[in-house]
């Protein structure tokens, strides 16, 4: 039986898991950026509708911002769990 040391060029058993986790983190980061941009854009639409007094449309945009906010919180939770597990 051969002992694998840090000086060897063989990947350790957990390396593939860490590589996959880093790919997932990158994907989550991109999705977080996209959802954040959508929240910003939708929030601006809601504000514009509120300013002109279109309350029903503004409420729809506000509801969309809330939904996107929940999605963003979930994405951040997933990212935290992933980085905590593989750090």
N, C-alpha and C positions, 0 to 999 in steps of 0.2 A: 504494500500500500504506500502510495506517494503522498506526502503532505504538500498541499499547495500553499505557497507563501505569497506575500504581497509583492515580492520581486518577480514572480512568474508573470508571464503575459497571458495567462489563462483567465478568462472572465470568471468571476465568482458567481455562485448560484443566484444571488440576488441582483446581479447587474442587469439582467434582462427585465426584471420587475421595475427597477429604477428607471431604465430607459423608457419603458412603456408608460410609467407614471409621468415622466417629463413630457412625453407626447400628449398625454391627457391634460396636463397642466397648461400646455400651450394652447390646446383646443379650448379649454375652459377660459383662458385669458382672452382669446379672440371672441368667444361668445359673450363674455362679460363686457367687453368693449362695445360689441354690437348692441346689446340690450341697453347699456348705458346711453349710447347715442340715440336709440329709439325712445328712451325715457325723456331725454332732453328735447327731442323734436316734438314728441307728443305733448309734453308739458308746455312748450311754446304755443302749440295749437290751442290747448285748453285755455291758456292765458289770453290769447287773442279772442277766442270766443266769449270768454267772460267779459272782456273789455267792451265788446259790441252788444252785450246783453243777450246772447244766444245761449241761454242757460241749459237747455236740453242737450245741445251739441257739446257744450263745455263739460257737462256731467259725463257724457260718453267718453270724452278724452280723459277726464279725471279718473274714470273707472279703468281705462286702459293703462294709465300711469300706475295705478295701484296694482293691477295684474302684473305689469312688467316689473314693478318693484319687488313683488313677491318672488318672481322668477329670478331676479338679480340676487336676492338674499339666498335663495336656494343654490344658485351657482357659486356664490362666495362660500357657502357652507361646504359644498362639495370640494371646492379647491382647498379650503383649510384642512378638511379631513384627509385629502390626498397628500398634501404636503406634510402634514403631521405624521401620517403613517409611513411615508418613505423618506423622511428627513434623517 
